[in-house]
Amino acid sequence: MIKKNQILYRTDKKPIVYDLFYNPTKNKKPLVIFCHGYKGFKDWGAWNLVAEHFMNADLFFVKFNFSHNGGTLEQPIDFPDLDAFAENNYTKELEDLEAVLTLFTQKKHPYTSEIDSNNITVIGHSRAGGISIIKASEHKKITKLITWASICDFGKRSTTIGDLQQWKKDGVKFVLNGRTKQQMPHNIQLYHDYKANEKRLDIESAEKSLRIPHLIIHAKNDPSISFKEAEQLTQWNTDSKLIDIPNSDHVFGAKHPWEKNELPEALLDVVTHSIQFINS
């Protein structure tokens, strides 16, 4: 069963678009919530094929767009709403993930009979790895954590601190999207929000406080986020498990659009390791 572009409406907040992948059975299934990365979206590249693999492993798989990722309800792919993108920040993404978790763990949810609410895994890719680590340290219902090519520090990202003096002067800075050729804006509120919530947004302290299993998967030659960041996470949490993917990149061999019917070998390895970890 695949249900695309479902909408979570929220009072006084932007709605969230999400997809469901599951096989209807009488058995309650582990819940898996996938969070896309920076300049990403739920339908990027091979994410739909990834979701089908989790579904076929009898897991209840949810993927969603962060509310300010630049997509809209009508066009959840790519970035038609750059005004929203400009107002995105880390605490908004934490709030979005909290809303999705709440939706699927409430007692009166229509999928209650399908979901094992005592078995919840969050997967975060890239920047959302950091979001997932922090949320897993806060949310008591999350039982397992998986990060793919995760960052280990928000404060060192050029998105957070790059061109700071000019950014403060102009109130906005722009990052080129190499694929869409859009100049994607970041309003200075992103920096101010980070500084106002710096203690909460400390990935190191969140990682050290984790009391649930954490699987860290990272390509050894990732050109976007160094493998050293994965090693740093492992040093902070010696109970975590690190798997390195050889001869691959930040998206494990995928790209957008992905027009093949099979996953690239590296991403298939990532998915296989992840499913085994959830079922272990």
ZADO-1210 file (C-alpha; in nm, 4 decimals, padded with zeros to 6 digits):
<atoms>
<atom x="00.0000" y="00.0000" z="00.0000" code="MET" pos="1"/>
<atom x="00.1450" y="00.3340" z="-00.1071" code="ILE" pos="2"/>
<atom x="-00.0268" y="00.6597" z="-00.0161" code="LYS" pos="3"/>
<atom x="00.1399" y="00.9680" z="-00.1590" code="LYS" pos="4"/>
<atom x="00.1112" y="01.3334" z="-00.0663" code="ASN" pos="5"/>
<atom x="-00.0961" y="01.3029" z="00.2478" code="GLN" pos="6"/>
<atom x="-00.1289" y="01.6307" z="00.4372" code="ILE" pos="7"/>
<atom x="-00.0813" y="01.7029" z="00.8051" code="LEU" pos="8"/>
<atom x="-00.2546" y="02.0338" z="00.8753" code="TYR" pos="9"/>
<atom x="-00.1447" y="02.2286" z="01.1831" code="ARG" pos="10"/>
<atom x="-00.2906" y="02.5309" z="01.3553" code="THR" pos="11"/>
<atom x="-00.0866" y="02.8460" z="01.2864" code="ASP" pos="12"/>
<atom x="00.1906" y="02.6456" z="01.1174" code="LYS" pos="13"/>
<atom x="00.2678" y="02.5379" z="00.7634" code="LYS" pos="14"/>
<atom x="00.1282" y="02.1944" z="00.6753" code="PRO" pos="15"/>
<atom x="00.3505" y="01.8915" z="00.6214" code="ILE" pos="16"/>
<atom x="00.3248" y="01.6653" z="00.3160" code="VAL" pos="17"/>
<atom x="00.4035" y="01.2981" z="00.3759" code="TYR" pos="18"/>
<atom x="00.3953" y="00.9532" z="00.2128" code="ASP" pos="19"/>
<atom x="00.3073" y="00.6126" z="00.3554" code="LEU" pos="20"/>
<atom x="00.4506" y="00.2785" z="00.2424" code="PHE" pos="21"/>
<atom x="00.3223" y="-00.0386" z="00.4130" code="TYR" pos="22"/>
<atom x="00.1670" y="-00.3794" z="00.3503" code="ASN" pos="23"/>
<atom x="-00.1726" y="-00.4045" z="00.5277" code="PRO" pos="24"/>
<atom x="-00.1672" y="-00.7063" z="00.7574" code="THR" pos="25"/>
<atom x="-00.2970" y="-00.8066" z="01.0965" code="LYS" pos="26"/>
<atom x="00.0542" y="-00.7744" z="01.2366" code="ASN" pos="27"/>
<atom x="00.1729" y="-00.4501" z="01.3945" code="LYS" pos="28"/>
<atom x="00.4813" y="-00.3263" z="01.2138" code="LYS" pos="29"/>
<atom x="00.7811" y="-00.1250" z="01.3325" code="PRO" pos="30"/>
<atom x="00.7387" y="00.2425" z="01.2412" code="LEU" pos="31"/>
<atom x="01.0196" y="00.3990" z="01.0368" code="VAL" pos="32"/>
<atom x="01.0259" y="00.7770" z="00.9804" code="ILE" pos="33"/>
<atom x="01.2678" y="00.9097" z="00.7181" code="PHE" pos="34"/>
<atom x="01.3915" y="01.2710" z="00.7186" code="CYS" pos="35"/>
<atom x="01.5447" y="01.4248" z="00.4047" code="HIS" pos="36"/>
<atom x="01.8532" y="01.6447" z="00.4076" code="GLY" pos="37"/>
<atom x="01.9472" y="02.0006" z="00.3143" code="TYR" pos="38"/>
<atom x="01.8055" y="02.1135" z="-00.0215" code="LYS" pos="39"/>
<atom x="01.6202" y="01.7814" z="-00.0249" code="GLY" pos="40"/>
<atom x="01.2635" y="01.6540" z="-00.0413" code="PHE" pos="41"/>
<atom x="01.0796" y="01.3289" z="00.0190" code="LYS" pos="42"/>
<atom x="01.0639" y="01.2363" z="-00.3521" code="ASP" pos="43"/>
<atom x="01.4272" y="01.3118" z="-00.4290" code="TRP" pos="44"/>
<atom x="01.6118" y="01.0616" z="-00.6447" code="GLY" pos="45"/>
<atom x="01.5684" y="00.7019" z="-00.5322" code="ALA" pos="46"/>
<atom x="01.3850" y="00.7700" z="-00.2041" code="TRP" pos="47"/>
<atom x="01.0639" y="00.6126" z="-00.3361" code="ASN" pos="48"/>
<atom x="01.2501" y="00.2924" z="-00.4241" code="LEU" pos="49"/>
<atom x="01.4115" y="00.3032" z="-00.0792" code="VAL" pos="50"/>
<atom x="01.0653" y="00.3279" z="00.0764" code="ALA" pos="51"/>
<atom x="00.9448" y="00.0246" z="-00.1193" code="GLU" pos="52"/>
<atom x="01.2321" y="-00.1843" z="00.0162" code="HIS" pos="53"/>
<atom x="01.1313" y="-00.0988" z="00.3726" code="PHE" pos="54"/>
<atom x="00.7672" y="-00.1727" z="00.2911" code="MET" pos="55"/>
<atom x="00.8602" y="-00.5097" z="00.1423" code="ASN" pos="56"/>
<atom x="01.0478" y="-00.5878" z="00.4655" code="ALA" pos="57"/>
<atom x="00.7107" y="-00.5500" z="00.6438" code="ASP" pos="58"/>
<atom x="00.7916" y="-00.2137" z="00.7992" code="LEU" pos="59"/>
<atom x="00.5606" y="00.0884" z="00.8149" code="PHE" pos="60"/>
<atom x="00.7636" y="00.3551" z="00.6331" code="PHE" pos="61"/>
<atom x="00.6867" y="00.7275" z="00.6449" code="VAL" pos="62"/>
<atom x="00.8748" y="01.0002" z="00.4603" code="LYS" pos="63"/>
<atom x="00.7849" y="01.3671" z="00.4617" code="PHE" pos="64"/>
<atom x="00.8861" y="01.7131" z="00.3504" code="ASN" pos="65"/>
<atom x="01.0001" y="01.9528" z="00.6174" code="PHE" pos="66"/>
<atom x="00.7433" y="02.2315" z="00.6204" code="SER" pos="67"/>
<atom x="00.9867" y="02.5010" z="00.5069" code="HIS" pos="68"/>
<atom x="01.1960" y="02.2959" z="00.2635" code="ASN" pos="69"/>
<atom x="01.0737" y="02.5044" z="-00.0309" code="GLY" pos="70"/>
<atom x="00.8085" y="02.2668" z="-00.1609" code="GLY" pos="71"/>
<atom x="00.4329" y="02.3259" z="-00.1560" code="THR" pos="72"/>
<atom x="00.1229" y="02.1090" z="-00.1148" code="LEU" pos="73"/>
<atom x="00.0610" y="02.1338" z="-00.4886" code="GLU" pos="74"/>
<atom x="00.4263" y="02.0889" z="-00.5886" code="GLN" pos="75"/>
<atom x="00.6123" y="01.8883" z="-00.3219" code="PRO" pos="76"/>
<atom x="00.9035" y="01.8204" z="-00.5585" code="ILE" pos="77"/>
<atom x="01.1760" y="02.0850" z="-00.5965" code="ASP" pos="78"/>
<atom x="01.1554" y="02.4401" z="-00.4609" code="PHE" pos="79"/>
<atom x="00.8716" y="02.6614" z="-00.5868" code="PRO" pos="80"/>
<atom x="00.8430" y="02.8419" z="-00.2501" code="ASP" pos="81"/>
<atom x="01.1775" y="03.0057" z="-00.1847" code="LEU" pos="82"/>
<atom x="01.0161" y="03.2461" z="00.0638" code="ASP" pos="83"/>
<atom x="00.9445" y="02.9475" z="00.2872" code="ALA" pos="84"/>
<atom x="01.2947" y="02.8087" z="00.2307" code="PHE" pos="85"/>
<atom x="01.4400" y="03.1412" z="00.3456" code="ALA" pos="86"/>
<atom x="01.2538" y="03.1072" z="00.6753" code="GLU" pos="87"/>
<atom x="01.3587" y="02.7496" z="00.7485" code="ASN" pos="88"/>
<atom x="01.5776" y="02.6732" z="01.0510" code="ASN" pos="89"/>
<atom x="01.6843" y="02.3857" z="01.2726" code="TYR" pos="90"/>
<atom x="01.4185" y="02.4309" z="01.5394" code="THR" pos="91"/>
<atom x="01.1436" y="02.4336" z="01.2756" code="LYS" pos="92"/>
<atom x="01.2725" y="02.0994" z="01.1491" code="GLU" pos="93"/>
<atom x="01.2767" y="01.9595" z="01.5033" code="LEU" pos="94"/>
<atom x="00.9195" y="02.0815" z="01.5437" code="GLU" pos="95"/>
<atom x="00.8167" y="01.9176" z="01.2153" code="ASP" pos="96"/>
<atom x="00.9663" y="01.5835" z="01.3149" code="LEU" pos="97"/>
<atom x="00.7917" y="01.6078" z="01.6512" code="GLU" pos="98"/>
<atom x="00.4601" y="01.6672" z="01.4719" code="ALA" pos="99"/>
<atom x="00.5070" y="01.3608" z="01.2501" code="VAL" pos="100"/>
<atom x="00.5996" y="01.1459" z="01.5496" code="LEU" pos="101"/>
<atom x="00.2925" y="01.2693" z="01.7370" code="THR" pos="102"/>
<atom x="00.0681" y="01.1984" z="01.4394" code="LEU" pos="103"/>
<atom x="00.1720" y="00.8351" z="01.4145" code="PHE" pos="104"/>
<atom x="00.1830" y="00.7583" z="01.7862" code="THR" pos="105"/>
<atom x="-00.1530" y="00.9007" z="01.8911" code="GLN" pos="106"/>
<atom x="-00.3969" y="00.6377" z="02.0114" code="LYS" pos="107"/>
<atom x="-00.6750" y="00.7340" z="01.7697" code="LYS" pos="108"/>
<atom x="-00.4618" y="00.7401" z="01.4581" code="HIS" pos="109"/>
<atom x="-00.6259" y="00.5489" z="01.1681" code="PRO" pos="110"/>
<atom x="-00.3124" y="00.3340" z="01.1316" code="TYR" pos="111"/>
<atom x="-00.2943" y="00.2327" z="01.4968" code="THR" pos="112"/>
<atom x="-00.3700" y="-00.1289" z="01.4073" code="SER" pos="113"/>
<atom x="-00.0753" y="-00.1341" z="01.1639" code="GLU" pos="114"/>
<atom x="00.1920" y="00.0288" z="01.3816" code="ILE" pos="115"/>
<atom x="00.3886" y="-00.1061" z="01.6760" code="ASP" pos="116"/>
<atom x="00.4203" y="00.2147" z="01.8773" code="SER" pos="117"/>
<atom x="00.6853" y="00.0485" z="02.0950" code="ASN" pos="118"/>
<atom x="00.9161" y="00.0041" z="01.7960" code="ASN" pos="119"/>
<atom x="00.9971" y="00.3384" z="01.6332" code="ILE" pos="120"/>
<atom x="01.3049" y="00.4122" z="01.4232" code="THR" pos="121"/>
<atom x="01.3998" y="00.7542" z="01.2891" code="VAL" pos="122"/>
<atom x="01.6334" y="00.7780" z="00.9893" code="ILE" pos="123"/>
<atom x="01.7993" y="01.1090" z="00.9059" code="GLY" pos="124"/>
<atom x="02.0074" y="01.1829" z="00.5962" code="HIS" pos="125"/>
<atom x="02.2765" y="01.4512" z="00.5892" code="SER" pos="126"/>
<atom x="02.1645" y="01.7629" z="00.7819" code="ARG" pos="127"/>
<atom x="01.8602" y="01.5722" z="00.9037" code="ALA" pos="128"/>
<atom x="02.0996" y="01.3275" z="01.0667" code="GLY" pos="129"/>
<atom x="02.1739" y="01.6024" z="01.3171" code="GLY" pos="130"/>
<atom x="01.8024" y="01.6793" z="01.3538" code="ILE" pos="131"/>
<atom x="01.7317" y="01.3093" z="01.4138" code="SER" pos="132"/>
<atom x="02.0068" y="01.2750" z="01.6748" code="ILE" pos="133"/>
<atom x="01.8708" y="01.5680" z="01.8734" code="ILE" pos="134"/>
<atom x="01.5105" y="01.4508" z="01.8474" code="LYS" pos="135"/>
<atom x="01.6102" y="01.0973" z="01.9506" code="ALA" pos="136"/>
<atom x="01.7723" y="01.2425" z="02.2626" code="SER" pos="137"/>
<atom x="01.4496" y="01.4294" z="02.3436" code="GLU" pos="138"/>
<atom x="01.1691" y="01.1947" z="02.2409" code="HIS" pos="139"/>
<atom x="01.1195" y="00.8953" z="02.4673" code="LYS" pos="140"/>
<atom x="00.9164" y="00.6929" z="02.2162" code="LYS" pos="141"/>
<atom x="01.1999" y="00.6630" z="01.9625" code="ILE" pos="142"/>
<atom x="01.3596" y="00.3215" z="02.0170" code="THR" pos="143"/>
<atom x="01.6263" y="00.3172" z="01.7420" code="LYS" pos="144"/>
<atom x="01.8180" y="00.5767" z="01.5428" code="LEU" pos="145"/>
<atom x="01.9841" y="00.5501" z="01.2014" code="ILE" pos="146"/>
<atom x="02.1824" y="00.8277" z="01.0370" code="THR" pos="147"/>
<atom x="02.2999" y="00.8296" z="00.6774" code="TRP" pos="148"/>
<atom x="02.5911" y="01.0631" z="00.5921" code="ALA" pos="149"/>
<atom x="02.5129" y="01.2755" z="00.8942" code="SER" pos="150"/>
<atom x="02.6694" y="01.5990" z="01.0065" code="ILE" pos="151"/>
<atom x="02.8076" y="01.6151" z="01.3614" code="CYS" pos="152"/>
<atom x="02.7920" y="01.9901" z="01.4280" code="ASP" pos="153"/>
<atom x="02.5465" y="02.2597" z="01.3172" code="PHE" pos="154"/>
<atom x="02.7754" y="02.5387" z="01.4352" code="GLY" pos="155"/>
<atom x="03.0521" y="02.4585" z="01.1871" code="LYS" pos="156"/>
<atom x="02.8299" y="02.4549" z="00.8784" code="ARG" pos="157"/>
<atom x="02.8749" y="02.7330" z="00.6285" code="SER" pos="158"/>
<atom x="02.4951" y="02.7484" z="00.6156" code="THR" pos="159"/>
<atom x="02.4988" y="02.8506" z="00.9818" code="THR" pos="160"/>
<atom x="02.7985" y="03.0807" z="01.0066" code="ILE" pos="161"/>
<atom x="02.9349" y="03.1470" z="00.6566" code="GLY" pos="162"/>
<atom x="02.9652" y="03.5090" z="00.5340" code="ASP" pos="163"/>
<atom x="02.8380" y="03.6164" z="00.8741" code="LEU" pos="164"/>
<atom x="02.9191" y="03.9885" z="00.8628" code="GLN" pos="165"/>
<atom x="02.7757" y="04.0363" z="00.5141" code="GLN" pos="166"/>
<atom x="02.4776" y="03.8191" z="00.6067" code="TRP" pos="167"/>
<atom x="02.4018" y="04.0380" z="00.9077" code="LYS" pos="168"/>
<atom x="02.4357" y="04.3492" z="00.6909" code="LYS" pos="169"/>
<atom x="02.2131" y="04.2257" z="00.4071" code="ASP" pos="170"/>
<atom x="01.9690" y="04.0195" z="00.6134" code="GLY" pos="171"/>
<atom x="01.9825" y="03.7400" z="00.3556" code="VAL" pos="172"/>
<atom x="02.2417" y="03.5286" z="00.1748" code="LYS" pos="173"/>
<atom x="02.2042" y="03.2983" z="-00.1247" code="PHE" pos="174"/>
<atom x="02.3247" y="02.9460" z="-00.2003" code="VAL" pos="175"/>
<atom x="02.3258" y="02.8164" z="-00.5569" code="LEU" pos="176"/>
<atom x="02.1378" y="02.4950" z="-00.6226" code="ASN" pos="177"/>
<atom x="02.3606" y="02.3350" z="-00.8834" code="GLY" pos="178"/>
<atom x="02.0812" y="02.1169" z="-01.0251" code="ARG" pos="179"/>
<atom x="01.7929" y="02.3661" z="-01.0454" code="THR" pos="180"/>
<atom x="02.0174" y="02.6744" z="-01.0878" code="LYS" pos="181"/>
<atom x="01.8090" y="02.8577" z="-00.8262" code="GLN" pos="182"/>
<atom x="01.9686" y="03.1065" z="-00.5900" code="GLN" pos="183"/>
<atom x="01.8252" y="02.9727" z="-00.2652" code="MET" pos="184"/>
<atom x="01.7886" y="03.2310" z="00.0137" code="PRO" pos="185"/>
<atom x="01.8682" y="03.2018" z="00.3828" code="HIS" pos="186"/>
<atom x="01.7347" y="03.4857" z="00.5934" code="ASN" pos="187"/>
<atom x="01.9472" y="03.5908" z="00.8903" code="ILE" pos="188"/>
<atom x="01.6818" y="03.4433" z="01.1197" code="GLN" pos="189"/>
<atom x="01.8520" y="03.1037" z="01.0648" code="LEU" pos="190"/>
<atom x="02.1633" y="03.2286" z="01.2432" code="TYR" pos="191"/>
<atom x="01.9678" y="03.4046" z="01.5172" code="HIS" pos="192"/>
<atom x="01.7563" y="03.0943" z="01.5771" code="ASP" pos="193"/>
<atom x="02.0714" y="02.8821" z="01.6022" code="TYR" pos="194"/>
<atom x="02.2317" y="03.1179" z="01.8543" code="LYS" pos="195"/>
<atom x="01.9119" y="03.1377" z="02.0609" code="ALA" pos="196"/>
<atom x="01.8919" y="02.7572" z="02.0750" code="ASN" pos="197"/>
<atom x="02.2628" y="02.6704" z="02.0674" code="GLU" pos="198"/>
<atom x="02.2506" y="02.4471" z="02.3742" code="LYS" pos="199"/>
<atom x="01.9594" y="02.2431" z="02.2406" code="ARG" pos="200"/>
<atom x="02.1212" y="02.2219" z="01.8962" code="LEU" pos="201"/>
<atom x="02.4462" y="02.0751" z="02.0302" code="ASP" pos="202"/>
<atom x="02.4725" y="01.7424" z="01.8474" code="ILE" pos="203"/>
<atom x="02.7650" y="01.6326" z="02.0646" code="GLU" pos="204"/>
<atom x="02.5685" y="01.6522" z="02.3889" code="SER" pos="205"/>
<atom x="02.2655" y="01.4901" z="02.2240" code="ALA" pos="206"/>
<atom x="02.4778" y="01.2012" z="02.0934" code="GLU" pos="207"/>
<atom x="02.6415" y="01.1493" z="02.4320" code="LYS" pos="208"/>
<atom x="02.3012" y="01.1373" z="02.6009" code="SER" pos="209"/>
<atom x="02.1510" y="00.8717" z="02.3712" code="LEU" pos="210"/>
<atom x="02.0334" y="00.5577" z="02.5468" code="ARG" pos="211"/>
<atom x="01.9040" y="00.3800" z="02.2370" code="ILE" pos="212"/>
<atom x="02.0875" y="00.1914" z="01.9587" code="PRO" pos="213"/>
<atom x="02.2367" y="00.4202" z="01.6925" code="HIS" pos="214"/>
<atom x="02.3503" y="00.2939" z="01.3519" code="LEU" pos="215"/>
<atom x="02.5805" y="00.5371" z="01.1704" code="ILE" pos="216"/>
<atom x="02.6278" y="00.4809" z="00.7964" code="ILE" pos="217"/>
<atom x="02.8638" y="00.7001" z="00.5948" code="HIS" pos="218"/>
<atom x="03.0499" y="00.6739" z="00.2655" code="ALA" pos="219"/>
<atom x="03.4241" y="00.6606" z="00.3226" code="LYS" pos="220"/>
<atom x="03.4804" y="00.9080" z="00.0368" code="ASN" pos="221"/>
<atom x="03.1807" y="01.1362" z="00.0934" code="ASP" pos="222"/>
<atom x="03.2782" y="01.4666" z="-00.0753" code="PRO" pos="223"/>
<atom x="03.0061" y="01.6702" z="00.0975" code="SER" pos="224"/>
<atom x="03.0313" y="01.5633" z="00.4615" code="ILE" pos="225"/>
<atom x="03.3608" y="01.4116" z="00.5693" code="SER" pos="226"/>
<atom x="03.3739" y="01.0570" z="00.7019" code="PHE" pos="227"/>
<atom x="03.5512" y="01.2125" z="01.0001" code="LYS" pos="228"/>
<atom x="03.2127" y="01.3436" z="01.1147" code="GLU" pos="229"/>
<atom x="03.0835" y="00.9864" z="01.1370" code="ALA" pos="230"/>
<atom x="03.3933" y="00.8885" z="01.3334" code="GLU" pos="231"/>
<atom x="03.3332" y="01.1831" z="01.5655" code="GLN" pos="232"/>
<atom x="02.9783" y="01.0680" z="01.6367" code="LEU" pos="233"/>
<atom x="03.1127" y="00.7205" z="01.7138" code="THR" pos="234"/>
<atom x="03.3679" y="00.8639" z="01.9571" code="GLN" pos="235"/>
<atom x="03.0951" y="01.0533" z="02.1395" code="TRP" pos="236"/>
<atom x="02.8812" y="00.7399" z="02.1644" code="ASN" pos="237"/>
<atom x="03.0899" y="00.4247" z="02.1907" code="THR" pos="238"/>
<atom x="02.7725" y="00.2136" z="02.1964" code="ASP" pos="239"/>
<atom x="02.6892" y="00.3242" z="01.8420" code="SER" pos="240"/>
<atom x="02.7695" y="00.1127" z="01.5366" code="LYS" pos="241"/>
<atom x="02.9533" y="00.2623" z="01.2376" code="LEU" pos="242"/>
<atom x="02.9339" y="00.1138" z="00.8886" code="ILE" pos="243"/>
<atom x="03.1497" y="00.2670" z="00.6171" code="ASP" pos="244"/>
<atom x="03.0420" y="00.2389" z="00.2556" code="ILE" pos="245"/>
<atom x="03.3440" y="00.2164" z="00.0212" code="PRO" pos="246"/>
<atom x="03.3735" y="00.3877" z="-00.3167" code="ASN" pos="247"/>
<atom x="03.0579" y="00.5950" z="-00.2870" code="SER" pos="248"/>
<atom x="02.9359" y="00.9495" z="-00.2278" code="ASP" pos="249"/>
<atom x="02.7013" y="01.1607" z="-00.0155" code="HIS" pos="250"/>
<atom x="02.3854" y="01.0058" z="-00.1663" code="VAL" pos="251"/>
<atom x="02.5275" y="00.6537" z="-00.2041" code="PHE" pos="252"/>
<atom x="02.5286" y="00.6500" z="-00.5829" code="GLY" pos="253"/>
<atom x="02.1819" y="00.7955" z="-00.6375" code="ALA" pos="254"/>
<atom x="02.0889" y="01.1173" z="-00.8182" code="LYS" pos="255"/>
<atom x="01.7812" y="01.3178" z="-00.9122" code="HIS" pos="256"/>
<atom x="01.5927" y="01.2193" z="-01.1096" code="PRO" pos="257"/>
<atom x="01.6482" y="00.8463" z="-01.0590" code="TRP" pos="258"/>
<atom x="01.4997" y="00.6650" z="-01.3589" code="GLU" pos="259"/>
<atom x="01.6133" y="00.3086" z="-01.2925" code="LYS" pos="260"/>
<atom x="01.3991" y="00.0404" z="-01.1294" code="ASN" pos="261"/>
<atom x="01.6799" y="-00.0729" z="-00.9006" code="GLU" pos="262"/>
<atom x="01.8779" y="00.1015" z="-00.6306" code="LEU" pos="263"/>
<atom x="02.2453" y="00.1779" z="-00.6871" code="PRO" pos="264"/>
<atom x="02.4618" y="-00.0862" z="-00.5195" code="GLU" pos="265"/>
<atom x="02.5848" y="00.1406" z="-00.2403" code="ALA" pos="266"/>
<atom x="02.2371" y="00.2653" z="-00.1485" code="LEU" pos="267"/>
<atom x="02.1067" y="-00.0911" z="-00.1523" code="LEU" pos="268"/>
<atom x="02.3799" y="-00.1785" z="00.0990" code="ASP" pos="269"/>
<atom x="02.2704" y="00.1147" z="00.3153" code="VAL" pos="270"/>
<atom x="01.9060" y="00.0033" z="00.3041" code="VAL" pos="271"/>
<atom x="01.9948" y="-00.3607" z="00.3748" code="THR" pos="272"/>
<atom x="02.2072" y="-00.2705" z="00.6769" code="HIS" pos="273"/>
<atom x="01.9316" y="-00.0408" z="00.8029" code="SER" pos="274"/>
<atom x="01.6568" y="-00.3020" z="00.7761" code="ILE" pos="275"/>
<atom x="01.8748" y="-00.5601" z="00.9493" code="GLN" pos="276"/>
<atom x="01.9437" y="-00.3116" z="01.2289" code="PHE" pos="277"/>
<atom x="01.5729" y="-00.2384" z="01.2762" code="ILE" pos="278"/>
<atom x="01.4872" y="-00.6080" z="01.2865" code="ASN" pos="279"/>
<atom x="01.7754" y="-00.7049" z="01.5142" code="SER" pos="280"/>
</atoms>
